[in-house]
Structures are given as C-alpha cells and as structure tokens.
Amino acid sequence: MNLRRAFCTAGLAGLVLASSTWAQKPTDKPVVTKVRIGAEDDWRPYAYVQAGQPAGFAVDLVRAAWEAAGVEVELVPLPYARCMREVEAGKLAGCFDTLRDARTEDKYLWHKYHLFRARIGIYGRSDGPADPVNVQALRGKRVGVTNGYDYGTAFDDDPTMVRDVAASDLTSLRKLVAGRVDYALVFDRVATEIAANNPTLGQGFRLRGVLLEPSLYLSFSKKFPAVEPLIARFDAGLDKIRKNGEYARIEARWR
C-alpha cells in the first residue's frame, strides 16, 4: 500500500469512528419507545376494565395514537382519583380522561387537541319535577358527584353548591333514586350505559338538563422525567389517526 492510500484509508476509518462516537454521545436524548399511562377503571363506555384489561372508546383512541407515534404504551387501570394522584406525583406520565378548565390548567401539561368532547348531564328522579334544570337551579340542592371528577368552574367554584361525593357514578345514581340526593351529575353516555346494565335502576332517573359539554384530555405529569417529548409524540400520533381515518373508525365502533 503506498503512503497516499494508507493516509486515505486511515482518514476514512477515523471518519467512521468519529461518526459512530458522535451518534452515541451521552448528551444525545434517547428516543422514547415505551410509556406507562393511567387509565380510569370504571367509566364505561370511555375507560373501564373488561376481562382484566383496559377497554373503552378513550382507551382505543389513546392506544391508537401512541401506536401511530411509534410508542409502546402500557395502560395501568386505576380509580380516577388515584390515577390523578399518581400523575401529580410523577409516578405515571399521564392519565385520562381529564376535563381541562381553569381549575386543572396549571396542574398538568396538555396535548394540543382534545381526545373527545362529552356532555355532563344533570339527572333527577323519574318521579320528580320534569322542569329543565341548569347549574343555577342546583344551588341549595344536594348534588351527587363522583370522587376526583371535575365538573367545570361554574359548578366547582361555586361555594353554595352542596356536594355529595360518591365513589362512582353508579353509586351516585343509586343515591339519587333512593332519595339521598336531589340531583346527580353524570356524563350522559355513562348514565345511558349504567341504565342499560341496571334496568331497574335506570327506570328511576331521568335527564333533566345539561351542565356543560367539556373537552376531555390525556393529562400529563409536570414531574415525570422528559415528559415534553412524550407529549409531542402523542400529539403527532393523535393528528395522524385523525387524518388517516382511524379516529373516525374507532368513533363509529363505539356509537
């Protein structure tokens, strides 16, 4: 090998070595390939546990968005209040489904576009007054709510509201039918599902008004390490399934 060729060969080898070393520098940010997310375990049809596994409309959306983003997701089913505590403590990257409003805005980090919108119904007893009810009419009444849930600032920030906190929407509706509360606040599709699975109970309550129709999100923890790139990946995945029709297909399955 002549001297010129030796120098060229050594230079090329050095370039390859330098490139490989640069790609593995400790300062390079690792690509996220797996994430643990909390999923509510008792909010049918949006998020619940079936045969030991998370299921529901929101569950399918979240899984599809992470898959489209190239991230493997482990869903951890938990009661909603506990799920949110785990997120606030930084033990989980996020939890769903969270109502985003002035009360929650600064507690968590958010993706750009909501998962879905849903209506919170005001439910009364079937044998009670049939007049439409709004948030103002709830003042001075005993209102059933579910532990850890948010109901919008008009209700949550009003100190005159008398709240009766239950462990679940089902329990809240049972209290309503039993006459222990005057009204219960439950998302309308959840109430419909409860009535379908509990026909006798379902005959005892009726929709009397709509509290609001909020946007629901996957809320991210401010304390979870390197969470910002995760949010960007989720946003990209959610955008992708909206554009390629997968979001609409999931929505159609859960109508």
C-alpha positions in Angstrom: 0.0 0.0 0.0 1.5 3.4 -1.0 1.7 6.2 1.5 -1.2 8.2 0.0 -3.6 5.2 0.0 -2.6 4.5 3.7 -3.5 8.1 4.7 -6.8 7.9 2.9 -7.7 4.6 4.4 -6.8 5.8 7.9 -8.8 9.0 7.4 -11.9 7.2 6.3 -11.7 4.8 9.2 -11.3 7.8 11.5 -14.4 9.5 10.0 -16.5 6.4 10.5 -15.3 6.1 14.1 -16.0 9.8 14.8 -19.5 9.5 13.3 -20.3 6.4 15.4 -19.0 8.1 18.6 -21.0 11.3 17.9 -24.2 9.2 17.5 -23.7 7.6 20.9 -22.7 10.7 22.8 -24.2 10.9 26.3 -25.7 14.2 25.5 -27.9 12.8 22.8 -31.6 12.4 24.0 -32.8 8.8 23.9 -35.8 8.1 21.7 -38.8 7.2 23.8 -40.2 3.8 22.8 -42.4 2.9 25.8 -44.6 4.8 28.3 -46.9 3.9 31.2 -50.2 5.8 31.3 -53.0 5.6 33.8 -56.5 4.7 32.5 -59.7 5.1 34.5 -61.1 1.7 35.5 -64.8 2.4 36.0 -66.1 4.8 33.4 -67.9 2.8 30.8 -68.1 3.3 27.8 -65.0 5.5 27.8 -62.5 3.7 30.0 -63.1 0.6 32.1 -61.8 -2.9 32.8 -63.1 -5.9 30.9 -61.6 -9.4 31.4 -58.8 -7.8 33.4 -57.8 -5.4 30.6 -58.5 -1.7 29.9 -61.3 -1.2 27.4 -63.4 1.6 26.0 -63.7 4.4 23.5 -61.0 6.5 25.1 -58.8 3.5 25.6 -58.9 2.7 21.9 -58.1 6.3 21.0 -55.1 6.5 23.3 -53.7 3.2 22.2 -54.1 4.1 18.5 -52.5 7.5 18.9 -49.4 6.0 20.7 -49.1 3.2 18.1 -49.2 5.8 15.3 -46.5 7.7 17.2 -44.3 4.6 17.3 -44.5 4.3 21.1 -45.5 1.2 23.0 -48.0 2.0 25.7 -48.7 0.2 29.0 -52.1 1.2 30.3 -52.4 1.0 34.1 -56.1 0.8 35.2 -56.8 2.8 38.3 -59.7 4.6 40.1 -59.7 8.1 38.6 -58.8 10.0 41.9 -55.8 7.7 42.5 -54.8 7.9 38.8 -54.5 11.7 39.1 -52.6 11.5 42.3 -50.1 9.2 40.6 -49.7 11.7 37.8 -49.3 14.7 40.1 -46.6 12.8 42.0 -44.8 11.9 38.7 -45.2 8.2 39.1 -47.1 7.9 35.9 -46.6 10.0 32.7 -50.3 10.8 32.4 -53.9 9.7 33.0 -57.2 10.0 31.1 -59.8 11.3 30.7 -59.3 14.7 32.3 -61.6 17.8 32.0 -59.4 20.8 31.1 -60.5 24.0 32.6 -59.2 26.8 34.8 -59.1 24.5 37.8 -56.9 21.9 36.1 -55.0 24.0 33.6 -51.9 24.7 35.7 -51.8 21.3 37.5 -50.9 19.3 34.4 -49.4 19.5 30.9 -51.6 19.1 27.9 -51.5 17.9 24.3 -52.8 20.3 21.7 -56.1 18.7 20.5 -58.6 17.1 22.8 -59.3 13.4 22.8 -63.1 13.9 22.5 -66.0 16.0 23.8 -68.8 14.8 26.0 -71.8 16.1 27.8 -72.3 16.2 31.6 -76.0 15.6 32.3 -78.0 16.8 35.3 -80.1 13.8 36.4 -83.1 13.8 38.6 -85.6 11.2 39.8 -88.2 9.9 37.3 -91.0 10.8 39.7 -89.6 14.3 40.4 -90.3 17.6 38.8 -89.9 17.5 35.0 -88.9 21.1 34.6 -85.5 21.7 32.9 -82.6 22.2 35.3 -79.5 24.3 34.8 -76.4 25.0 37.0 -78.1 27.9 38.8 -81.0 25.6 39.8 -78.6 23.3 41.6 -77.8 25.9 44.3 -79.2 24.8 47.7 -79.8 21.3 46.4 -77.9 18.2 47.4 -76.0 17.2 44.3 -74.3 13.8 43.8 -70.8 13.9 42.3 -68.0 11.4 41.8 -64.8 11.4 43.8 -62.0 13.2 41.9 -64.1 14.4 39.0 -64.2 18.0 37.8 -67.5 19.5 36.6 -66.4 22.9 35.2 -65.8 26.1 37.0 -69.4 27.2 37.1 -70.2 24.3 39.5 -66.8 23.5 41.1 -66.0 27.1 42.0 -69.4 27.9 43.5 -69.3 27.6 47.3 -73.1 27.5 47.5 -73.2 24.0 45.9 -73.9 21.2 48.3 -71.8 18.2 47.1 -72.4 14.6 48.0 -69.3 12.7 47.0 -69.6 9.1 45.9 -67.0 6.5 44.9 -68.6 6.1 41.4 -71.2 7.4 39.0 -73.2 4.2 39.7 -73.2 4.9 43.4 -74.2 8.5 42.8 -77.2 7.4 40.7 -78.2 4.9 43.3 -78.2 7.6 45.9 -80.4 9.7 43.6 -83.0 7.0 43.1 -83.0 6.3 46.8 -83.8 10.0 47.5 -80.5 10.6 49.3 -79.5 13.4 46.8 -81.7 15.8 44.8 -79.7 15.6 41.5 -76.6 13.7 40.2 -74.1 14.9 37.7 -73.1 12.2 35.3 -71.8 12.2 31.7 -74.8 11.3 29.6 -73.3 8.3 27.8 -72.1 6.9 31.1 -75.6 7.3 32.5 -77.1 5.5 29.5 -74.6 2.7 29.9 -75.5 2.4 33.6 -79.2 2.3 32.8 -78.7 -0.4 30.2 -76.8 -2.6 32.6 -79.1 -1.9 35.6 -82.6 -1.7 34.1 -84.5 -1.3 37.4 -82.2 1.5 38.5 -82.4 3.1 35.1 -86.1 3.4 35.4 -85.6 5.6 38.4 -83.7 8.5 36.9 -84.1 10.9 34.0 -82.0 13.6 32.3 -83.2 17.0 33.4 -80.6 19.3 31.9 -77.0 19.6 30.6 -74.3 21.1 32.9 -71.8 21.6 30.1 -70.0 19.8 27.2 -66.3 19.9 28.0 -63.3 18.6 26.2 -61.5 15.6 27.6 -57.7 15.1 27.5 -54.9 12.8 28.5 -53.3 15.0 31.2 -49.5 14.7 31.6 -47.4 15.0 34.7 -45.3 18.0 35.3 -42.9 15.9 37.4 -42.4 13.0 35.0 -38.9 13.0 33.5 -38.6 14.3 30.0 -42.3 14.4 29.5 -42.3 17.2 26.9 -41.0 14.9 24.1 -43.7 12.4 25.0 -46.4 15.0 24.6 -45.1 15.9 21.2 -45.1 12.2 20.2 -48.7 11.8 21.4 -49.8 15.0 19.5 -48.2 13.6 16.4 -49.9 10.3 16.8 -53.3 11.8 17.5 -53.0 14.0 14.5 -52.1 11.0 12.4 -55.1 8.9 13.3 -57.4 11.9 12.7 -56.0 12.3 9.2 -55.8 8.7 8.2 -59.4 7.9 9.3 -58.6 5.6 12.3 -60.1 8.1 14.7 -63.4 8.0 12.8 -63.3 4.2 12.6 -62.9 3.9 16.4 -65.6 6.5 16.9 -68.0 4.5 14.7 -67.4 1.3 16.7 -68.4 3.0 19.9 -71.5 4.8 18.7 
